[in-house]
Amino acid sequence: MRRAASLALRATTSPGGPMFHRMGNQFVHSVSFGAGEPPLVAIPGSIANWEIWQPPLEILSERWRVIALDHAGVGQTRVPPDEISFETQVETVLSVLDSRGIDACVLASDSHNVAVAIEVALRCPGRVRGLVLMAGLAWGFDTPETRRFIEALEADFGAAIGFFARACLPEENSGHLRQWLTDILKSTGPERIVALLRSYFPVDLRDRLSDIAVPTLVVAGALDALSANRKDFEYLASQIPGARLELIDGAGHIPMFSEPEKVAALISAHMRDITAG
């Protein structure tokens, strides 16, 4: 708890933009800490807030400026369920970059919001210098498994979230991390989670992956059976020019939680390569 409180204090006192800014009639929440260019901007997965990235960002902030945001519908960005869409998520990221005066950055994202990071990079190639795509794809969101999960959420939210947390974190001795994830997801709530999941159903960026023109690191946990399998991640990396795939042994769907040191080391090396290039 002291570590999280310390991080929050550092975030409130960091320069470079407010923790809240307006986007239309909504407030968008983001945090910024550390120093070093280019900044790393982290977009959490579809139904979790910025805390999902907190463990590796604490490490990375010793060398880089890191920014994390609550995208539309999660955390303190309290967008109503009926205003959640894929386009809103893209606009939210761009609004954070604007509010913090960021002209160039490396975008990191996980799970469904891998697609959001890719879309932002395609729209703003001069503004995005690199990508880190963690445990997610940019297609295949409307599946029977996701529809069953939505039905489970609507029938018994607590039980469905508990099952999801266990599926995300199959690693041994990760009960405390599952509880943290459960608390995060409970704060999103059933209506917003359902709206978020449905908002990705039409998204399929496979035909545009070859247009990505920035250095890209694809990272996945070797035990991740939730969003994809190894062949899917290999395909994603193969379709992006020059992309590199790194599998983290022993990690599930959220390696940011279970292996933050390994995640931070991979990202830091990627950012050093971008800076050197």
C-alpha positions in Angstrom: 0.0 0.0 0.0 2.8 2.4 0.8 4.3 1.8 -2.6 1.0 2.6 -4.4 0.5 5.7 -2.3 4.1 6.9 -3.0 3.5 6.4 -6.7 0.2 8.4 -6.6 2.0 11.2 -4.8 4.7 11.3 -7.4 2.1 11.3 -10.1 0.2 14.3 -8.7 3.4 16.4 -8.4 4.9 15.5 -11.8 5.0 18.2 -14.5 3.6 18.0 -18.0 -0.2 18.2 -17.7 -3.1 17.8 -15.3 -4.3 14.4 -13.9 -7.7 15.3 -15.2 -8.6 17.1 -18.5 -11.8 17.6 -20.3 -12.7 15.7 -23.5 -16.2 16.9 -24.5 -18.4 16.7 -21.4 -16.3 14.0 -19.8 -13.1 14.1 -17.6 -10.2 11.9 -18.6 -7.7 10.7 -16.0 -4.0 10.1 -16.5 -0.8 10.0 -14.4 2.7 10.9 -15.3 6.0 10.3 -13.4 9.7 9.9 -14.1 11.8 11.6 -16.7 13.5 10.7 -20.0 12.6 10.9 -23.7 10.7 9.6 -25.5 7.9 9.1 -23.0 6.2 5.8 -22.7 2.4 6.0 -22.7 0.6 2.9 -21.4 -3.0 2.1 -22.4 -4.5 -0.6 -20.1 -6.5 -3.5 -21.4 -10.1 -3.2 -22.3 -11.8 -3.5 -18.9 -9.0 -2.6 -16.4 -7.7 0.8 -15.3 -4.1 2.2 -15.4 -3.0 0.2 -12.3 -2.6 -2.9 -14.5 0.6 -1.2 -15.7 1.8 0.1 -12.4 4.4 -2.6 -11.5 6.6 -2.3 -14.6 6.0 1.5 -14.8 7.5 2.0 -11.4 10.7 0.3 -12.7 10.7 2.1 -16.0 10.2 5.5 -14.4 13.8 5.3 -13.0 15.0 5.9 -16.6 12.0 7.1 -18.7 9.1 9.4 -18.3 6.0 7.1 -18.1 2.4 8.1 -18.5 -0.6 5.9 -18.0 -4.3 6.6 -18.6 -7.7 5.4 -17.7 -9.4 4.9 -21.1 -13.1 5.6 -21.6 -15.2 3.6 -19.1 -12.6 2.5 -16.6 -11.0 3.9 -13.4 -11.6 7.6 -13.1 -12.6 8.2 -16.7 -16.2 7.7 -16.0 -17.7 7.6 -19.5 -21.3 6.3 -19.4 -21.8 2.8 -21.0 -23.8 4.1 -23.9 -21.0 6.5 -24.9 -18.3 3.8 -25.0 -16.9 2.9 -28.5 -13.7 2.0 -30.2 -13.5 5.5 -31.7 -13.9 7.0 -28.2 -10.9 5.0 -27.0 -8.8 6.3 -29.8 -9.9 9.9 -29.2 -9.2 9.4 -25.4 -5.6 8.5 -26.1 -5.1 11.4 -28.5 -6.6 13.7 -25.9 -4.1 12.6 -23.3 -1.2 13.2 -25.6 -2.6 16.7 -26.3 -3.3 17.6 -22.7 0.3 16.6 -21.7 1.9 18.2 -24.7 3.4 15.0 -26.1 4.5 15.4 -29.7 6.3 12.0 -29.9 6.0 8.9 -27.7 6.2 5.1 -27.5 2.7 3.6 -27.0 2.3 0.4 -24.9 -1.0 -1.4 -24.6 -2.4 -4.8 -23.6 -5.3 -7.1 -24.4 -8.0 -5.6 -26.5 -6.4 -2.1 -26.5 -3.5 -3.4 -28.6 -6.0 -2.5 -31.4 -6.3 1.0 -30.0 -2.5 1.5 -29.9 -2.2 0.2 -33.5 -5.0 2.5 -34.7 -3.4 5.6 -33.1 0.0 4.7 -34.6 -1.6 4.3 -38.1 -3.3 7.7 -37.8 -0.4 9.5 -36.3 2.8 7.9 -37.6 4.9 11.0 -36.7 3.6 11.1 -33.2 4.1 7.5 -32.3 7.8 6.4 -32.5 7.3 2.8 -31.4 4.8 0.3 -30.2 4.7 -2.3 -27.4 1.8 -4.8 -27.9 1.3 -6.9 -24.8 -0.9 -10.0 -24.7 -3.4 -9.0 -27.3 -4.4 -9.0 -30.9 -6.2 -6.6 -33.2 -8.9 -8.9 -34.4 -11.2 -11.7 -33.3 -13.0 -10.0 -30.5 -16.5 -11.4 -31.2 -16.1 -15.0 -30.1 -18.4 -17.5 -28.5 -16.2 -17.4 -25.4 -16.6 -13.6 -25.0 -20.4 -13.9 -25.5 -20.5 -16.5 -22.8 -18.4 -14.3 -20.5 -20.9 -11.4 -21.1 -23.8 -13.7 -20.2 -21.9 -14.8 -17.1 -21.3 -11.2 -16.1 -25.0 -10.4 -16.4 -26.0 -13.5 -14.5 -23.5 -13.3 -11.6 -21.0 -10.5 -11.8 -18.9 -11.5 -8.8 -18.5 -15.2 -9.9 -17.7 -14.2 -13.5 -15.0 -11.7 -12.4 -13.5 -14.3 -10.0 -13.3 -16.8 -12.9 -11.8 -14.2 -15.2 -9.1 -13.2 -12.7 -8.0 -16.8 -12.3 -7.9 -17.3 -16.0 -5.8 -14.1 -16.4 -3.3 -15.1 -13.7 -2.7 -18.9 -13.8 0.7 -18.5 -12.2 1.3 -20.2 -8.8 1.3 -18.0 -5.7 -0.6 -15.2 -7.5 -3.6 -15.0 -5.2 -2.8 -11.5 -4.1 -2.5 -10.4 -7.7 -5.8 -12.0 -8.6 -7.4 -10.1 -5.7 -5.9 -6.8 -6.9 -7.2 -7.5 -10.5 -10.6 -8.4 -9.0 -10.8 -5.1 -7.2 -9.9 -3.2 -10.3 -12.5 -5.0 -12.4 -15.2 -4.5 -9.8 -14.6 -0.8 -9.9 -15.3 -0.9 -13.7 -18.7 -2.6 -13.0 -20.8 -5.0 -15.0 -22.5 -2.4 -17.3 -19.3 -0.8 -18.4 -17.4 -4.1 -18.8 -20.2 -5.4 -21.1 -20.3 -2.2 -23.1 -16.5 -2.2 -23.4 -16.3 -5.8 -24.6 -19.1 -5.3 -27.2 -17.4 -2.1 -28.5 -14.5 -4.2 -29.9 -16.7 -6.7 -31.8 -16.5 -4.9 -35.2 -12.7 -4.2 -35.0 -10.4 -6.1 -37.3 -7.1 -4.5 -38.3 -5.4 -7.4 -39.9 -5.4 -5.8 -43.4 -3.6 -2.7 -42.0 -0.9 -4.3 -40.0 1.6 -4.1 -42.9 1.2 -0.3 -42.8 2.7 0.0 -39.4 6.0 1.9 -39.9 7.4 2.1 -36.4 9.6 -0.3 -34.3 7.2 -2.8 -32.7 7.7 -5.2 -29.8 5.1 -7.9 -29.3 5.1 -9.6 -25.9 3.0 -12.4 -24.5 3.0 -14.8 -21.6 3.8 -18.4 -22.6 0.9 -19.5 -20.4 -1.6 -17.1 -21.9 -4.7 -19.1 -23.0 -7.2 -16.3 -22.6 -6.7 -14.0 -25.6 -4.8 -16.1 -28.1 -2.2 -18.8 -28.6 1.4 -18.7 -29.7 0.6 -19.0 -33.4 -1.7 -15.9 -33.1 1.1 -13.8 -31.5 3.5 -15.1 -34.1 1.1 -14.1 -36.9 0.7 -10.6 -35.4 4.4 -10.1 -35.3 4.9 -11.5 -38.8 2.5 -9.0 -40.3 4.1 -5.9 -38.8 7.3 -5.0 -40.7 10.3 -5.6 -38.5 8.3 -6.5 -35.4 9.9 -8.8 -32.8 8.0 -11.3 -30.6 9.1 -12.1 -27.0 7.4 -14.8 -25.0 7.8 -14.7 -21.2 8.0 -18.2 -19.8 5.7 -19.0 -16.9 3.5 -15.9 -17.4 -0.2 -15.7 -18.2 -2.3 -13.0 -19.6 -1.0 -10.2 -17.4 2.8 -10.4 -17.4 2.8 -6.8 -16.2 1.5 -8.1 -12.8 3.4 -11.4 -12.6 6.7 -10.6 -14.3 7.1 -6.8 -14.0 10.9 -6.9 -14.0 11.0 -8.9 -17.2 8.4 -6.7 -18.9 10.3 -3.6 -17.9 13.6 -5.0 -19.2 12.1 -5.8 -22.5 10.4 -2.4 -22.9 13.5 -0.5 -21.8 15.7 -2.3 -24.3 13.1 -1.6 -27.0 13.0 2.1 -26.1 16.8 2.3 -26.1 16.8 0.8 -29.6 14.3 3.4 -30.7 16.3 6.2 -29.2 19.5 5.0 -30.8 17.9 4.7 -34.2 
